[in-house]
Amino acid sequence: MTTEGTQSPDDNLLLILPEYVQQDGSDSPSALSDEEQRANAEFLTGAYAANTGIAYRSQLKAWANWCSQRAVSLREATGDILVTYLRERAQGVKIGDRFHKPAKPNSLNVACAAISKAYELADLPDITKNTSVREALKSHRNRTARSGIRVRQAEALTAESMAAIRATALYPRRGRGGMETVGQARQRGLVDIAMIGLMRDCLLRRSEAAEVRWSHITKDSDGTGRLFVGVSKTDQEGEGALLFISSQTMSDLSAIRPRNTDDQLVFGLHPRSIGRRIAAAARAAGEVGAFSGHSARVGMARDLARAGEELPALMTAGRWKGPEMVARYIAHERAGRGAVARQHGAGRRGRGCCRPVPRGAVISKSFFLSVINI
């Protein structure tokens, strides 16, 4: 299995971008050489998740280019100038030779977080703390909500979707190189099944799935397994978590495991490629929707909620620090178990949503098939 190229440190988290501040004409001498400043910036990258660094760098670059286009000094930018920037980003604006489409509230929040961190570490006043900036973000959020625009959510890859993928993944598909051979289809399909199954069992983010090594997986005597996940989006200190793997997924992993590969990556795929593989597998199985690298995580969260797990247990299973995201993922299931649904008996018919399950358990395929009466 070929490991795809990984990102270089320059693509990760050189988020402070001191050159953006210094290019304004500041000629204050520095006690550090350029090489030392670059080394310090790279050293600081370990404090943040890689995806956070990529997002921050992109947002800071857009802000710096917008200021340059307006002949505004980054050192002298004010809260009102930032409000102007946020308004134009919300409406859509051309910066340099690139048109930035209208930004959603979350994008503007990330932009302000990036600017705040950069100004803080450059020892400049944090212009994002201005009252007008906070009101601008709130105004855009409210306007977006009133317009009826909803944040796009990845389609849930549920137990039913997983069963469909399992049934179709080994069929040859047509790709850029033409139609797969039977052997190629089998090799690709077995990886897809094992990867998606592991991501569902452990509610993995695509970045976490990309980092899984064979040495992280252990097998128990009953055929189930455990996966150790170290540094993750919500665990930058690397305390780690030990996650349950079903016996079915352990069997799927065994089918793709080469010999003597304990420290090798299991899937050897870039996070973006993982998302594309999931979408392609769902599409080939006849599933409809915006499937992505988050779909397995969303799907298991919805399956657990449908089986009766409550918010605290779901947060533990998915390693969410706050309830907001998981609540959004399971909104459909919670509505189906609400007061009106109970009044109409919806919670007692056919879906098994109130059937109790052991706390902290990841539900097997056989359990779901019995619950939903398939």
LUMMAR-694282 format. One line per 2 residues: number of its first residue (from 1); their letters; for each residue x, y, z of N, C-alpha, C. Coordinates in steps of 0.1 Angstrom, whole numbers. Layout:
REM LUMMAR-694282
NUM) a) X,Y,Z,X,Y,Z,X,Y,Z ~ ...
//
This chain:
REM LUMMAR-694282
1) mt) 9,-12,0,0,0,0,9,12,0 ~ 6,21,-9,15,33,-10,10,44,-1
3) te) 19,50,6,16,62,15,16,75,7 ~ 6,82,7,5,95,-1,14,105,6
5) gt) 18,115,-1,26,126,5,19,133,16 ~ 27,137,26,22,144,37,26,159,36
7) qs) 19,168,43,22,182,42,35,185,49 ~ 42,195,44,54,200,50,51,209,61
9) pd) 61,212,70,58,221,81,54,235,76 ~ 59,239,65,55,252,60,40,253,57
11) dn) 34,241,54,19,241,51,11,240,63 ~ 17,238,75,10,235,87,6,247,95
13) ll) 15,252,103,11,262,112,21,273,115 ~ 26,279,104,34,291,105,24,303,106
15) li) 16,302,117,4,311,118,7,325,123 ~ 18,327,129,20,340,135,23,350,124
17) lp) 30,345,113,33,354,102,39,367,106 ~ 50,368,113,55,381,117,59,390,106
19) ey) 62,383,94,65,392,82,54,401,78 ~ 41,396,81,30,405,77,30,418,85
21) vq) 34,417,98,35,429,106,47,437,102 ~ 58,431,100,71,438,98,71,445,84
23) qd) 63,440,74,64,446,61,57,459,60 ~ 51,464,72,44,476,71,53,488,72
25) gs) 66,485,73,76,496,74,82,497,88 ~ 79,488,97,85,488,110,100,484,108
27) ds) 109,492,113,123,489,112,129,487,126 ~ 121,483,135,126,480,149,136,468,148
29) ps) 148,470,153,158,459,152,153,447,161 ~ 156,435,156,153,423,164,166,417,169
31) al) 165,412,181,176,405,187,178,391,181 ~ 168,386,174,169,373,168,172,374,153
33) sd) 179,364,148,182,364,134,169,358,127 ~ 169,360,113,157,355,106,156,340,108
35) ee) 167,333,108,167,318,109,162,314,123 ~ 166,322,134,160,319,147,145,322,148
37) qr) 141,332,141,126,335,141,119,324,134 ~ 124,319,123,117,308,116,117,296,124
39) an) 128,293,131,129,281,140,119,282,151 ~ 118,294,157,108,296,168,94,294,163
41) ae) 91,299,151,77,298,145,74,283,143 ~ 84,275,138,81,261,136,79,254,149
43) fl) 87,258,159,86,252,172,72,254,178 ~ 67,266,176,54,269,182,42,262,174
45) tg) 45,256,163,34,250,155,28,238,163 ~ 36,232,172,31,220,179,20,223,189
47) ay) 17,236,191,7,240,201,-7,239,195 ~ -8,237,182,-21,237,175,-23,225,166
49) aa) -35,222,164,-38,211,154,-34,216,140 ~ -30,206,132,-25,209,118,-36,217,111
51) nt) -49,212,111,-59,218,103,-62,232,108 ~ -61,234,121,-62,248,127,-52,257,121
53) gi) -40,252,120,-29,260,115,-31,264,100 ~ -36,254,92,-39,257,78,-50,267,77
55) ay) -60,266,85,-71,276,84,-67,290,89 ~ -59,290,99,-54,303,104,-45,310,94
57) rs) -36,302,88,-27,308,78,-35,314,66 ~ -45,306,62,-53,311,50,-60,324,54
59) ql) -66,324,66,-73,336,70,-64,348,72 ~ -53,346,78,-43,357,80,-38,363,67
61) ka) -36,354,57,-31,358,44,-42,367,37 ~ -54,363,38,-65,371,32,-66,384,39
63) wa) -65,385,52,-66,398,60,-54,407,56 ~ -42,401,55,-30,409,52,-31,414,38
65) nw) -36,406,28,-37,410,14,-48,421,13 ~ -59,420,20,-69,430,20,-64,443,25
67) cs) -57,443,36,-51,455,42,-41,461,32 ~ -33,453,25,-24,458,16,-31,465,4
69) qr) -42,458,0,-50,464,-11,-56,477,-8 ~ -59,479,5,-65,491,10,-55,501,15
71) av) -42,498,13,-31,506,18,-33,509,33 ~ -37,498,41,-39,499,55,-27,492,62
73) sl) -21,499,72,-11,493,80,-16,483,89 ~ -11,471,90,-16,461,99,-14,465,113
75) re) -3,473,116,-1,478,130,-11,488,134 ~ -16,496,124,-25,507,127,-39,504,124
77) at) -42,491,120,-56,487,117,-64,488,130 ~ -77,493,129,-86,495,140,-97,485,139
79) gd) -105,485,150,-117,476,150,-127,480,139 ~ -128,493,136,-138,497,126,-133,492,112
81) il) -120,492,110,-114,487,97,-117,472,96 ~ -115,465,107,-118,451,107,-133,448,104
83) vt) -142,456,110,-156,455,107,-159,456,92 ~ -152,466,86,-153,468,71,-149,455,64
85) yl) -138,449,68,-133,437,62,-143,426,64 ~ -148,424,76,-158,414,78,-170,415,70
87) re) -175,428,69,-187,431,60,-184,427,46 ~ -173,430,41,-170,427,27,-168,412,25
89) ra) -162,405,35,-161,391,34,-175,384,34 ~ -184,390,42,-197,384,43,-205,386,30
91) qg) -202,396,23,-209,399,10,-202,393,-2 ~ -189,389,0,-181,384,-11,-172,395,-16
93) vk) -159,393,-17,-150,404,-21,-138,398,-29 ~ -133,406,-38,-121,402,-45,-109,408,-38
95) ig) -100,399,-34,-88,403,-28,-76,399,-37 ~ -69,408,-42,-58,405,-52,-65,399,-64
97) dr) -60,387,-68,-66,381,-80,-75,370,-77 ~ -79,369,-64,-89,359,-60,-102,365,-55
99) fh) -113,359,-59,-126,363,-54,-130,354,-42 ~ -132,360,-31,-137,352,-19,-152,352,-19
101) kp) -158,341,-20,-172,340,-20,-178,344,-6 ~ -191,348,-6,-196,352,7,-193,342,18
103) ak) -187,347,29,-183,339,40,-194,336,50 ~ -194,324,55,-204,320,65,-199,324,78
105) pn) -209,325,88,-205,329,102,-193,322,107 ~ -192,309,106,-181,301,111,-168,306,105
107) sl) -168,309,92,-155,313,86,-150,326,91 ~ -160,335,94,-156,348,100,-151,347,114
109) nv) -157,337,121,-152,335,135,-138,330,135 ~ -135,321,125,-121,316,124,-112,327,120
111) ac) -116,336,111,-108,347,107,-104,356,119 ~ -114,359,127,-112,367,139,-103,360,149
113) aa) -104,347,150,-96,339,160,-81,339,155 ~ -79,338,142,-66,339,136,-59,352,138
115) is) -67,363,135,-62,376,137,-59,379,151 ~ -67,375,160,-65,377,174,-52,370,179
117) ka) -50,358,175,-38,351,179,-26,357,174 ~ -26,361,161,-14,367,155,-11,381,161
119) ye) -21,389,164,-18,402,170,-13,400,185 ~ -19,390,192,-14,387,205,0,384,206
121) la) 5,375,197,18,370,197,28,380,191 ~ 22,390,184,31,401,178,31,413,188
123) dl) 25,411,200,25,422,210,18,434,205 ~ 7,432,197,-1,443,192,-15,443,199
125) pd) -21,454,200,-35,454,206,-44,445,198 ~ -52,437,205,-61,428,198,-74,435,193
127) it) -74,438,181,-86,446,175,-98,438,174 ~ -97,425,176,-110,417,175,-118,418,188
129) kn) -112,424,198,-120,426,211,-128,438,211 ~ -128,445,200,-136,457,198,-151,454,198
131) ts) -159,462,205,-173,459,206,-180,458,192 ~ -176,467,183,-181,467,170,-178,454,162
133) vr) -167,448,165,-163,436,158,-173,424,163 ~ -175,424,176,-184,414,182,-198,416,177
135) ea) -202,428,176,-216,431,170,-217,427,156 ~ -206,429,148,-206,425,134,-207,410,132
137) lk) -200,403,140,-201,388,139,-215,383,143 ~ -221,390,154,-234,386,158,-244,390,147
139) sh) -243,401,141,-252,406,130,-252,396,119 ~ -240,392,115,-239,383,103,-245,369,107
141) rn) -243,364,119,-249,352,123,-264,352,123 ~ -269,364,128,-284,365,128,-290,367,114
143) rt) -283,374,106,-288,376,92,-288,363,85 ~ -278,355,87,-277,342,80,-288,333,85
145) ar) -291,333,98,-301,325,104,-315,329,98 ~ -317,342,98,-330,347,93,-332,344,78
147) sg) -321,342,71,-323,340,56,-326,325,54 ~ -325,317,64,-329,303,62,-317,294,58
149) ir) -305,300,57,-293,292,53,-289,284,64 ~ -287,271,62,-282,262,73,-268,258,70
151) vr) -260,256,80,-247,251,79,-248,236,73 ~ -240,234,62,-241,221,55,-234,211,64
153) qa) -241,200,66,-236,189,74,-234,177,66 ~ -223,170,69,-220,157,62,-231,147,64
155) ea) -234,140,53,-244,130,54,-240,119,64 ~ -249,114,71,-246,104,81,-244,90,75
157) lt) -233,84,77,-230,71,72,-235,61,83 ~ -247,57,83,-253,49,94,-250,34,92
159) ae) -255,26,101,-254,11,100,-260,6,87 ~ -271,12,82,-277,8,70,-268,11,58
161) sm) -262,23,58,-252,27,48,-240,18,48 ~ -235,15,60,-223,6,61,-226,-8,55
163) aa) -238,-13,57,-242,-26,52,-242,-25,36 ~ -247,-14,31,-248,-13,16,-234,-12,10
165) ir) -225,-5,17,-211,-4,13,-204,-17,13 ~ -206,-25,24,-200,-38,25,-205,-47,14
167) at) -217,-45,10,-222,-54,-1,-217,-51,-15 ~ -212,-39,-17,-209,-34,-30,-194,-30,-32
169) al) -187,-29,-21,-173,-23,-22,-164,-30,-31 ~ -166,-43,-32,-156,-51,-40,-159,-52,-55
171) yp) -170,-45,-59,-173,-45,-74,-163,-36,-81 ~ -158,-39,-93,-150,-30,-100,-157,-17,-104
173) rr) -149,-6,-103,-154,7,-107,-145,13,-118 ~ -151,23,-124,-143,30,-134,-137,42,-128
175) gr) -124,44,-130,-117,55,-124,-109,62,-135 ~ -100,70,-131,-92,78,-141,-84,69,-150
177) gg) -80,58,-144,-72,48,-152,-80,38,-160 ~ -93,40,-160,-102,30,-167,-108,21,-157
179) me) -114,10,-161,-121,1,-153,-111,-8,-145 ~ -114,-9,-132,-106,-17,-123,-106,-32,-127
181) tv) -96,-39,-125,-96,-53,-126,-103,-59,-113 ~ -106,-72,-114,-112,-78,-102,-103,-77,-90
183) gq) -90,-79,-92,-80,-79,-82,-79,-65,-76 ~ -78,-55,-84,-77,-41,-80,-89,-37,-72
185) ar) -101,-41,-76,-113,-38,-69,-114,-44,-56 ~ -109,-57,-55,-109,-63,-42,-100,-57,-32
187) qr) -88,-53,-37,-78,-46,-28,-83,-33,-23 ~ -89,-25,-32,-94,-12,-28,-106,-13,-19
189) gl) -115,-23,-23,-127,-25,-15,-125,-29,-1 ~ -115,-39,1,-112,-43,14,-107,-32,23
191) vd) -99,-23,17,-94,-12,25,-106,-3,28 ~ -115,0,19,-126,9,22,-135,3,33
193) ia) -137,-10,33,-146,-16,43,-139,-15,57 ~ -126,-18,57,-119,-18,70,-118,-3,75
195) mi) -115,6,66,-113,20,70,-126,26,75 ~ -137,24,68,-150,30,72,-155,23,85
197) gl) -153,10,86,-157,3,98,-150,8,110 ~ -137,10,109,-129,15,120,-133,30,124
199) mr) -136,38,114,-140,52,116,-153,52,123 ~ -162,43,120,-175,43,126,-174,38,141
201) dc) -167,27,142,-166,21,156,-159,31,166 ~ -149,38,161,-142,47,170,-145,62,168
203) ll) -155,64,160,-160,78,157,-148,87,154 ~ -139,82,144,-127,89,141,-129,100,132
205) rr) -122,111,134,-120,122,124,-111,117,113 ~ -112,122,101,-104,117,90,-89,119,92
207) se) -86,130,99,-72,132,103,-67,122,112 ~ -75,117,121,-71,106,131,-70,93,123
209) aa) -79,90,114,-78,78,106,-65,77,98 ~ -61,89,93,-49,90,85,-36,86,93
211) ev) -37,88,106,-25,86,115,-25,72,122 ~ -35,64,120,-36,51,126,-25,42,121
213) rw) -17,36,131,-7,26,127,-11,13,133 ~ -5,2,128,-9,-11,132,-5,-13,147
215) sh) 5,-6,151,10,-7,165,-1,-1,175 ~ -10,7,170,-20,14,178,-32,4,181
217) it) -32,-7,174,-44,-16,175,-40,-29,182 ~ -48,-32,192,-46,-45,200,-58,-53,199
219) kd) -57,-66,200,-68,-76,199,-70,-82,213 ~ -83,-83,216,-87,-90,229,-90,-105,226
221) sd) -91,-113,236,-94,-127,234,-108,-130,229 ~ -117,-121,230,-131,-123,225,-132,-118,210
223) gt) -121,-114,204,-122,-110,190,-123,-96,188 ~ -127,-88,198,-128,-74,197,-114,-68,198
225) gr) -113,-55,196,-100,-48,197,-101,-35,204 ~ -90,-29,205,-89,-15,210,-79,-7,202
227) lf) -83,6,200,-75,15,192,-70,26,201 ~ -57,29,202,-52,40,209,-51,52,200
229) vg) -57,63,203,-56,75,196,-49,85,205 ~ -38,90,200,-30,100,207,-34,114,205
231) vs) -26,122,200,-29,136,198,-41,137,188 ~ -51,145,191,-62,147,182,-67,162,183
233) kt) -77,165,176,-82,179,175,-85,184,189 ~ -91,175,197,-95,180,211,-86,174,222
235) dq) -75,169,218,-65,164,228,-51,167,223 ~ -48,180,223,-35,185,218,-24,181,228
237) eg) -27,179,240,-17,175,250,-13,160,248 ~ -20,153,241,-16,139,238,-19,129,249
239) eg) -29,132,257,-32,122,268,-37,109,262 ~ -44,110,251,-48,98,244,-61,92,249
241) al) -67,83,241,-79,76,244,-78,62,238 ~ -84,52,246,-85,39,241,-99,36,237
243) lf) -101,32,225,-114,31,218,-117,17,214 ~ -130,13,215,-135,0,212,-136,-3,197
245) is) -131,-15,193,-133,-19,179,-141,-32,179 ~ -151,-33,171,-159,-45,170,-152,-57,164
247) sq) -156,-69,167,-150,-81,161,-151,-81,146 ~ -162,-75,141,-163,-75,126,-152,-66,120
249) tm) -150,-54,126,-140,-45,121,-126,-51,123 ~ -124,-58,134,-111,-65,136,-108,-75,125
251) sd) -119,-82,121,-117,-92,110,-115,-85,97 ~ -121,-73,95,-119,-66,82,-105,-61,82
253) ls) -99,-56,93,-86,-51,94,-76,-63,91 ~ -79,-74,97,-70,-86,95,-68,-89,80
255) ai) -79,-87,72,-79,-90,58,-70,-81,50 ~ -66,-70,55,-57,-61,48,-44,-59,54
257) rp) -41,-66,65,-29,-64,72,-17,-72,66 ~ -7,-65,62,5,-72,57,13,-78,69
259) rn) 23,-85,66,32,-91,77,42,-80,81 ~ 46,-81,94,57,-73,99,55,-58,96
261) td) 43,-52,100,40,-38,97,36,-31,109 ~ 41,-34,121,35,-29,134,36,-13,134
263) dq) 46,-7,129,48,7,130,44,14,117 ~ 38,7,107,34,13,95,19,19,96
265) lv) 17,29,88,3,34,87,-6,23,82 ~ -18,22,87,-28,12,83,-33,15,69
267) fg) -37,27,67,-44,30,54,-35,38,44 ~ -25,45,49,-16,52,40,-23,62,31
269) lh) -33,69,36,-40,79,28,-40,92,35 ~ -40,103,26,-41,116,31,-55,119,36
271) pr) -58,127,46,-71,130,51,-81,133,40 ~ -77,141,30,-86,145,19,-89,133,11
273) si) -80,124,9,-82,112,1,-92,103,9 ~ -91,102,22,-101,94,30,-115,99,27
275) gr) -117,112,27,-130,118,25,-135,114,11 ~ -126,114,1,-130,111,-13,-134,96,-14
277) ri) -126,88,-7,-129,73,-7,-142,70,-1 ~ -145,77,10,-158,74,17,-170,79,8
279) aa) -168,90,1,-179,95,-8,-181,86,-20 ~ -169,81,-25,-170,72,-37,-177,58,-33
281) aa) -173,53,-21,-179,41,-16,-194,42,-14 ~ -198,53,-8,-213,55,-6,-220,57,-19
283) ra) -214,64,-28,-220,66,-42,-222,53,-49 ~ -211,45,-49,-212,32,-55,-222,22,-49
285) ag) -225,25,-36,-235,16,-29,-249,22,-31 ~ -251,32,-39,-264,38,-42,-269,47,-31
287) ev) -260,51,-22,-264,61,-11,-264,75,-17 ~ -274,83,-13,-275,96,-18,-272,106,-7
289) ga) -264,117,-10,-261,127,0,-247,131,-1 ~ -244,142,8,-230,148,8,-221,140,17
291) fs) -217,128,13,-209,120,22,-194,125,21 ~ -187,125,33,-174,131,34,-166,123,45
293) gh) -155,129,48,-146,123,58,-153,124,72 ~ -163,132,74,-170,132,87,-182,123,88
295) sa) -186,117,77,-198,109,76,-199,97,85 ~ -187,90,87,-187,78,95,-189,83,110
297) rv) -183,93,114,-184,99,127,-199,103,130 ~ -204,111,121,-218,115,122,-228,103,122
299) gm) -225,94,114,-234,82,113,-235,74,126 ~ -223,71,132,-223,64,144,-230,72,155
301) ar) -227,85,156,-234,93,166,-249,92,165 ~ -254,93,152,-268,92,150,-273,78,154
303) dl) -266,67,151,-270,54,154,-271,52,169 ~ -261,57,176,-261,56,191,-272,63,197
305) ar) -275,75,192,-287,83,197,-300,76,194 ~ -301,70,182,-313,63,179,-315,51,188
307) ag) -304,45,192,-305,33,201,-307,37,216 ~ -307,50,219,-311,54,232,-300,61,240
309) ee) -288,62,235,-277,68,242,-279,83,243 ~ -276,88,255,-278,103,258,-266,111,255
311) lp) -268,124,255,-257,133,251,-244,131,259 ~ -243,129,272,-230,127,279,-223,115,273
313) al) -230,104,271,-223,92,266,-218,94,252 ~ -226,101,244,-221,104,230,-209,113,230
315) mt) -209,123,239,-197,131,240,-185,123,243 ~ -186,114,252,-175,105,256,-170,97,245
317) ag) -180,91,238,-177,82,227,-169,89,215 ~ -174,101,212,-168,109,201,-158,118,206
319) rw) -155,119,219,-144,128,224,-147,142,221 ~ -160,146,222,-163,160,220,-162,167,233
321) kg) -156,179,233,-154,187,246,-167,194,250 ~ -175,198,240,-188,205,242,-199,198,235
323) pe) -212,201,239,-223,194,234,-229,200,221 ~ -224,212,217,-230,218,205,-229,210,192
325) mv) -217,205,189,-216,198,176,-224,185,176 ~ -222,177,187,-229,164,187,-244,166,188
327) ar) -249,177,194,-263,179,194,-268,182,180 ~ -260,189,172,-264,192,159,-264,179,150
329) yi) -255,170,153,-254,158,145,-267,149,148 ~ -271,149,160,-282,140,164,-296,147,165
331) ah) -297,159,159,-309,167,161,-321,159,155 ~ -319,152,144,-330,144,138,-335,133,148
333) er) -326,126,154,-330,116,164,-336,121,176 ~ -331,133,181,-337,139,193,-351,144,191
335) ag) -353,149,179,-367,153,175,-376,141,175 ~ -371,130,170,-380,118,170,-382,112,183
337) rg) -375,116,193,-378,111,207,-383,122,216 ~ -387,133,210,-393,144,219,-407,142,223
339) av) -412,152,230,-425,151,236,-436,148,226 ~ -436,155,215,-446,153,205,-445,139,199
341) ar) -433,135,196,-431,121,190,-436,111,200 ~ -433,112,213,-438,103,223,-453,103,223
343) qh) -459,115,222,-474,116,222,-480,107,211 ~ -473,108,199,-478,100,188,-473,86,187
345) ga) -465,82,197,-460,68,198,-449,66,189 ~ -443,76,183,-432,74,173,-420,67,179
347) gr) -418,71,192,-406,65,198,-407,50,202 ~ -419,45,200,-421,31,204,-423,22,191
349) rg) -423,28,179,-426,20,168,-414,18,159 ~ -410,6,157,-402,2,145,-387,6,146
351) rg) -383,17,153,-370,21,152,-361,17,163 ~ -367,13,174,-359,8,185,-352,19,192
353) cc) -356,32,191,-348,43,196,-347,43,211 ~ -356,36,218,-356,37,233,-351,24,239
355) rp) -346,15,230,-340,2,236,-327,5,243 ~ -326,0,255,-313,4,263,-301,-4,257
357) vp) -290,2,258,-277,-4,255,-267,-1,265 ~ -257,-9,267,-247,-7,277,-240,7,275
359) rg) -238,14,285,-231,27,284,-217,26,279 ~ -214,35,269,-200,35,264,-198,24,253
361) av) -208,16,250,-206,5,240,-208,11,226 ~ -200,5,217,-203,8,203,-211,-4,197
363) is) -222,-1,191,-231,-11,187,-227,-18,175 ~ -229,-31,175,-224,-39,164,-235,-39,153
365) ks) -231,-44,141,-240,-45,130,-252,-54,133 ~ -249,-65,140,-260,-75,143,-270,-69,152
367) ff) -265,-60,162,-275,-54,171,-284,-45,163 ~ -279,-37,154,-287,-28,146,-297,-35,137
369) ls) -292,-46,131,-301,-53,123,-313,-58,131 ~ -311,-62,143,-322,-67,152,-331,-55,156
371) vi) -325,-44,159,-332,-32,164,-342,-27,153 ~ -336,-25,141,-345,-19,131,-352,-29,122
373) ni) -352,-42,127,-361,-52,121,-358,-54,106 ~ -345,-54,102,-342,-56,88,-339,-71,87
//
